[in-house]
Amino acid sequence: MRIKTDAVKGSASVELAGRFDANEVDGFRAAVAGLVTGAGTLTIDLEQVVFIDSTALAELIRLNKAATQAGGTLVLSRPSPPVRVILEITHLDMVFTIAPGAGDDG
């Protein structure tokens, strides 16, 4: 999986591409570790994620909790169709703040 991070005062973004699964969680955790330290918005762009498993979902849940406890917000941006289906099946679309992609109904 490719991970690209960008941070400016008050917000940070992480762009993911490829498979987000148990093999990638440690690298993801290391990449975002310093991004959840203060109040602000952390946006995870999931547009190019082709697969997500339960371990990756658990890491996103952990990150959401950490962001909230730090006074910030986690936003999942533009989830790809396979990721959106998993979020809906697991009802995690009701847990996370999701920013739809262009042409997406929400």
Residue, then its C-alpha position, 0 to 999 in steps of 0.5 A: m500500500r502507498i501512504k502519502t501524508d501532508a500536514v499543515k497547522g490544524s489539519a492533516s491528510v493521508e492518501l492511501a492506495g492499494r490494499f489496506d489489510a493486516n500486513e499494512v496496519d503497522g506502516f499506516r500506524a507509524a505514518v499517522a502517529g504524529l498527526v493525531t497530536g492536537a485538535g484539528t481534522l485528520t482526513i484519510d483519502l480512501e479513493q484508491v484503496v481497492f481492499i480493506d479488511s477487519t484489521a484495517l477497519a479496527e485501526l481506523i476505529r482506534l484512530n477515530k477514538a484517538a482523534t476525538q480524545a485529542g479534540g479533533t476529527l477524523v474524516l474518511s474521504r472519497p471511499s472507493p466502491p469496495v470500501r464504501v460497501i464494507l463501511e455500509i455492511t458493517h454500519l461503520d458509515m454511521v460511526f465515521t464522518i465520511a466526505p463523499g467523492a465527486g458525483d457520490d450521493g453521500 
